[in-house]
């Protein structure tokens, strides 16, 4: 960990693509360091989405306390700003009890919102504006909302795909509530020191095919464990078709065509495997950009021993 002008709040983070073994290492480190785990997964916050999000088991949560799991119903919207606020509260709580905060998850944007963007939570929410922009997108299409962003903040518009309407609206919301462009705030945040002394361990495979095999096996295991019933229960309650954050979860939306009679179960499972592999690629691309992260190739070295070496344990 950094020792030059290091902040007093020390945290560890275990990140990487899905199915790489993050949870197992996080639990081992938590037991070793008297730590508690803060989930850094955009879908594990939702109740009833257990198998598809690979939540820690009841036994694992009894051995190590976990934070930011099962805190919302699946039809509740949840943003990066919301996460940042709750995660910082969790850090303060854990440290106040003399324990080590250990982030674990694959949602890089959420981790950044805590470690790299101290001004992130200062941007306000404007529900009236959101509703207006969502209505515009429905009536005139995603292009109409994206064009507005291009007018006010072309830098952000160039980096956010027009079909990612939620992020486009969020960027517009930042502009309207702060008078500053999202791109300006992002640039400013990168010049400010993090409020935390963070050591981030990035788990991955040198041989990507091994990861993809692991992903395929995990999906098969999830089906065996009852993912189909879990997903059907959410779908029947209308929680996977209302445009909420949870409705975008990989592992659930891919099975909907089966429930609707538009595809066979085998076809949906194959689509789920493909979507998960593509997601893992995006995760690896995100984390590889971080030069300060410590990469651990789990197909070449023992993850725990390497982590202990990095942490000087």
C-alpha positions as CSV (number, residue, x, y, z in Angstrom):
1,X,0.0,0.0,0.0
2,X,1.1,3.5,-0.6
3,X,3.0,5.2,2.2
4,X,3.5,8.7,0.8
5,X,1.0,10.9,2.4
6,X,-1.3,7.9,2.8
7,X,-4.8,8.6,4.1
8,X,-5.7,7.0,7.4
9,X,-8.5,4.9,6.0
10,X,-6.9,1.7,4.6
11,X,-9.0,-0.6,2.4
12,X,-8.5,-3.7,0.3
13,X,-10.4,-4.6,-2.8
14,X,-10.6,-7.9,-4.7
15,X,-11.8,-7.3,-8.3
16,X,-11.9,-9.2,-11.6
17,X,-14.2,-10.9,-14.1
18,X,-17.1,-13.1,-13.0
19,X,-16.3,-16.6,-12.0
20,X,-12.6,-15.9,-11.3
21,X,-12.7,-16.7,-7.6
22,X,-13.0,-13.3,-6.0
23,X,-15.3,-14.3,-3.1
24,X,-13.1,-17.2,-2.0
25,X,-10.0,-15.0,-1.7
26,X,-12.0,-12.1,0.0
27,X,-13.2,-14.5,2.6
28,X,-9.8,-16.0,3.2
29,X,-8.3,-12.5,3.6
30,X,-11.2,-11.4,5.9
31,X,-10.5,-14.3,8.2
32,X,-6.8,-13.6,8.1
33,X,-7.1,-9.9,8.8
34,X,-10.2,-9.7,10.9
35,X,-12.0,-8.0,8.1
36,X,-15.5,-7.5,6.8
37,X,-16.6,-7.7,3.1
38,X,-18.3,-4.9,1.2
39,X,-20.0,-6.2,-1.9
40,X,-19.1,-4.3,-5.0
41,X,-21.6,-5.9,-7.3
42,X,-24.5,-3.9,-8.8
43,X,-26.9,-6.8,-8.6
44,X,-26.1,-8.4,-5.2
45,X,-27.9,-5.5,-3.5
46,X,-31.2,-7.0,-4.6
47,X,-33.2,-9.5,-2.5
48,X,-34.3,-12.7,-4.2
49,X,-31.5,-12.6,-6.8
50,X,-29.2,-15.1,-5.1
51,X,-28.2,-17.8,-7.5
52,X,-27.8,-15.7,-10.6
53,X,-25.6,-13.1,-8.9
54,X,-23.5,-15.8,-7.1
55,X,-24.0,-14.3,-3.6
56,X,-22.0,-15.5,-0.7
57,X,-23.8,-18.5,0.9
58,X,-25.4,-18.3,4.3
59,X,-22.5,-20.2,5.8
60,X,-20.0,-17.8,4.3
61,X,-21.9,-14.8,5.6
62,X,-22.0,-16.3,9.0
63,X,-18.2,-16.8,9.0
64,X,-17.5,-13.2,7.7
65,X,-19.9,-10.3,7.9
66,X,-20.9,-9.0,4.4
67,X,-22.3,-5.5,3.7
68,X,-24.5,-4.1,0.8
69,X,-26.1,-7.5,0.0
70,X,-29.9,-7.9,0.0
71,X,-30.7,-4.3,0.9
72,X,-33.3,-3.5,-1.8
73,X,-36.2,-5.1,-3.7
74,X,-35.5,-5.8,-7.3
75,X,-37.9,-3.1,-8.6
76,X,-35.9,-0.3,-6.9
77,X,-33.5,1.8,-9.0
78,X,-30.0,2.2,-7.6
79,X,-27.2,4.4,-8.8
80,X,-23.5,4.8,-8.5
81,X,-24.0,7.8,-6.2
82,X,-26.3,5.7,-4.0
83,X,-23.7,3.0,-3.8
84,X,-20.9,5.4,-3.1
85,X,-22.7,6.9,-0.1
86,X,-23.6,3.5,1.4
87,X,-20.1,2.0,0.8
88,X,-18.4,4.9,2.5
89,X,-20.8,4.5,5.4
90,X,-19.8,0.8,5.6
91,X,-16.1,1.7,5.5
92,X,-16.5,4.1,8.4
93,X,-18.5,1.5,10.4
94,X,-16.0,-1.3,9.8
95,X,-13.0,0.9,10.6
96,X,-14.7,2.2,13.8
97,X,-14.9,-1.3,15.1
98,X,-11.2,-1.9,14.4
99,X,-11.7,-4.2,11.4
100,X,-10.4,-4.1,7.8
101,X,-12.8,-3.2,5.0
102,X,-12.5,-5.6,2.0
103,X,-14.3,-4.8,-1.2
104,X,-15.2,-7.7,-3.4
105,X,-16.9,-7.7,-6.7
106,X,-16.8,-7.0,-10.4
107,X,-18.6,-3.7,-10.9
108,X,-15.6,-1.4,-11.5
109,X,-17.7,1.7,-11.8
110,X,-19.0,1.2,-8.3
111,X,-15.5,0.8,-6.9
112,X,-14.3,3.9,-8.7
113,X,-17.2,5.9,-7.2
114,X,-15.7,5.2,-3.8
115,X,-12.0,5.1,-4.3
116,X,-11.4,7.7,-7.1
117,X,-14.3,10.1,-7.2
118,X,-14.7,11.9,-3.9
119,X,-17.0,14.5,-5.5
120,X,-19.3,11.9,-6.9
121,X,-21.9,12.0,-4.2
122,X,-22.2,15.8,-4.3
123,X,-24.2,15.6,-7.5
124,X,-27.9,15.6,-6.8
125,X,-30.8,13.5,-8.0
126,X,-33.7,15.2,-9.9
127,X,-36.6,12.8,-10.3
128,X,-38.7,15.3,-12.3
129,X,-35.9,15.7,-14.8
130,X,-35.4,11.9,-15.0
131,X,-39.1,11.3,-15.7
132,X,-39.1,14.0,-18.4
133,X,-36.1,12.5,-20.1
134,X,-37.4,9.0,-19.9
135,X,-40.7,10.1,-21.4
136,X,-38.7,11.9,-24.2
137,X,-36.8,8.7,-24.9
138,X,-40.0,6.7,-25.1
139,X,-41.7,9.2,-27.4
140,X,-38.9,10.2,-29.7
141,X,-36.3,7.5,-29.2
142,X,-32.8,7.3,-27.5
143,X,-31.4,9.6,-30.2
144,X,-33.4,12.6,-28.9
145,X,-32.0,12.3,-25.3
146,X,-28.5,11.7,-26.6
147,X,-28.7,14.7,-28.8
148,X,-29.4,16.9,-25.8
149,X,-26.3,15.5,-24.1
150,X,-24.3,16.2,-27.2
151,X,-25.4,19.8,-27.0
152,X,-24.5,20.3,-23.4
153,X,-21.6,17.9,-22.8
154,X,-20.2,16.5,-26.1
155,X,-17.3,14.9,-24.3
156,X,-19.5,12.7,-22.2
157,X,-21.8,12.1,-25.2
158,X,-18.9,10.7,-27.1
159,X,-18.2,8.1,-24.4
160,X,-21.7,7.1,-23.6
161,X,-23.6,5.0,-26.2
162,X,-26.9,6.5,-27.2
163,X,-28.7,3.3,-26.3
164,X,-27.5,3.4,-22.7
165,X,-30.4,5.8,-21.9
166,X,-29.9,5.6,-18.1
167,X,-26.3,6.8,-18.3
168,X,-27.2,9.5,-20.8
169,X,-29.9,10.8,-18.5
170,X,-27.6,10.7,-15.5
171,X,-25.1,12.8,-17.4
172,X,-27.8,15.3,-18.2
173,X,-28.9,15.3,-14.6
174,X,-25.4,16.1,-13.4
175,X,-25.3,19.1,-15.8
176,X,-28.7,20.4,-14.8
177,X,-28.2,20.0,-11.0
178,X,-24.6,21.2,-10.8
179,X,-24.1,23.5,-13.8
180,X,-21.0,21.5,-14.6
181,X,-20.5,18.9,-17.2
182,X,-20.0,15.3,-16.1
183,X,-16.8,15.2,-18.2
184,X,-15.5,18.2,-16.2
185,X,-16.3,16.6,-12.8
186,X,-14.7,13.3,-13.9
187,X,-11.5,15.2,-15.0
188,X,-11.5,17.1,-11.7
189,X,-11.9,14.0,-9.6
190,X,-8.9,12.4,-11.3
191,X,-6.7,15.2,-10.1
192,X,-7.7,14.8,-6.5
193,X,-6.1,12.2,-4.1
194,X,-8.3,9.3,-3.1
195,X,-9.6,9.6,0.5
196,X,-8.5,6.0,1.0
197,X,-5.2,4.1,1.0
198,X,-6.4,1.3,-1.2
199,X,-4.7,-1.9,-2.3
200,X,-6.6,-3.4,-5.2
201,X,-6.0,-7.0,-6.3
202,X,-7.1,-7.8,-9.8
203,X,-7.7,-11.6,-10.3
204,X,-7.7,-12.9,-13.8
205,X,-6.5,-15.8,-16.0
206,X,-3.6,-15.5,-18.3
207,X,-5.3,-18.1,-20.5
208,X,-8.7,-16.6,-21.2
209,X,-10.1,-19.9,-22.4
210,X,-9.8,-21.3,-18.9
211,X,-12.0,-18.4,-17.6
212,X,-14.6,-19.0,-20.3
213,X,-14.7,-22.7,-19.4
214,X,-15.2,-21.7,-15.8
215,X,-18.0,-19.4,-16.8
216,X,-19.8,-22.1,-18.8
217,X,-19.5,-24.6,-15.9
218,X,-20.8,-22.0,-13.4
219,X,-23.9,-21.3,-15.5
220,X,-24.6,-25.1,-15.7
221,X,-24.2,-25.2,-11.9
222,X,-26.5,-22.3,-11.4
223,X,-29.2,-24.1,-13.5
224,X,-28.7,-27.1,-11.3
225,X,-29.1,-25.0,-8.1
226,X,-32.4,-23.6,-9.3
227,X,-31.7,-20.5,-11.2
228,X,-34.7,-21.2,-13.5
229,X,-37.2,-21.1,-10.6
230,X,-35.5,-18.1,-9.1
231,X,-35.8,-16.2,-12.3
232,X,-39.3,-17.3,-13.0
233,X,-40.4,-16.1,-9.6
234,X,-39.0,-12.6,-10.3
235,X,-40.5,-12.6,-13.8
236,X,-44.0,-13.6,-12.6
237,X,-43.9,-10.7,-10.1
238,X,-43.1,-8.3,-13.0
239,X,-39.7,-7.5,-11.6
240,X,-37.8,-8.2,-14.8
241,X,-39.8,-6.1,-17.3
242,X,-40.2,-2.7,-15.7
243,X,-36.9,-1.1,-16.8
244,X,-35.5,-1.1,-13.3
245,X,-31.8,-1.6,-12.7
246,X,-32.3,-5.3,-11.7
247,X,-34.1,-6.0,-15.0
248,X,-30.7,-5.6,-16.7
249,X,-29.0,-8.4,-14.7
250,X,-27.2,-11.0,-16.7
251,X,-28.5,-14.4,-15.7
252,X,-32.1,-13.3,-15.7
253,X,-33.1,-11.4,-18.8
254,X,-31.6,-14.2,-21.0
255,X,-34.1,-16.7,-19.6
256,X,-37.2,-14.6,-20.3
257,X,-37.6,-15.8,-23.9
258,X,-38.0,-19.4,-22.5
259,X,-40.8,-18.3,-20.1
260,X,-42.5,-16.5,-23.0
261,X,-42.3,-19.5,-25.2
262,X,-40.0,-17.7,-27.8
263,X,-37.0,-20.0,-27.3
264,X,-36.0,-23.3,-25.9
265,X,-34.3,-23.6,-22.5
266,X,-31.1,-24.9,-24.2
267,X,-31.1,-21.8,-26.5
268,X,-31.5,-19.5,-23.5
269,X,-28.8,-21.2,-21.5
270,X,-26.4,-20.9,-24.4
271,X,-27.3,-17.2,-24.7
272,X,-26.7,-16.7,-21.0
273,X,-23.2,-18.3,-21.3
274,X,-22.4,-16.0,-24.2
275,X,-23.6,-12.9,-22.4
276,X,-21.6,-13.8,-19.4
277,X,-18.5,-14.4,-21.4
278,X,-18.9,-11.0,-23.1
279,X,-19.5,-9.3,-19.7
280,X,-16.3,-10.9,-18.4
281,X,-14.4,-9.4,-21.4
282,X,-15.7,-6.0,-20.6
283,X,-14.8,-6.4,-16.9
284,X,-11.2,-7.4,-17.8
285,X,-10.9,-4.4,-20.2
286,X,-12.1,-2.1,-17.4
287,X,-9.7,-3.4,-14.7
288,X,-6.7,-3.7,-17.0
289,X,-6.7,0.1,-17.5
290,X,-5.9,0.6,-13.8
291,X,-2.1,0.7,-13.6
292,X,-2.1,0.8,-9.8
293,X,-3.9,-2.5,-9.5
294,X,-1.9,-5.6,-8.6
295,X,-2.6,-8.4,-11.1
296,X,-2.8,-12.0,-9.9
297,X,-3.0,-14.7,-12.6
298,X,-4.7,-17.4,-10.8
299,X,-3.8,-20.0,-13.4
300,X,-0.1,-19.3,-12.7
301,X,0.1,-18.5,-8.9
302,X,-1.6,-19.2,-5.6
303,X,-4.0,-16.3,-5.2
304,X,-3.8,-16.2,-1.4
305,X,0.0,-16.4,-1.2
306,X,0.4,-13.7,-3.8
307,X,-2.1,-11.5,-2.0
308,X,-0.2,-11.9,1.2
309,X,3.0,-11.0,-0.6
310,X,1.4,-7.8,-2.0
311,X,-0.1,-6.9,1.3
312,X,3.2,-7.6,3.2
313,X,1.5,-10.2,5.4
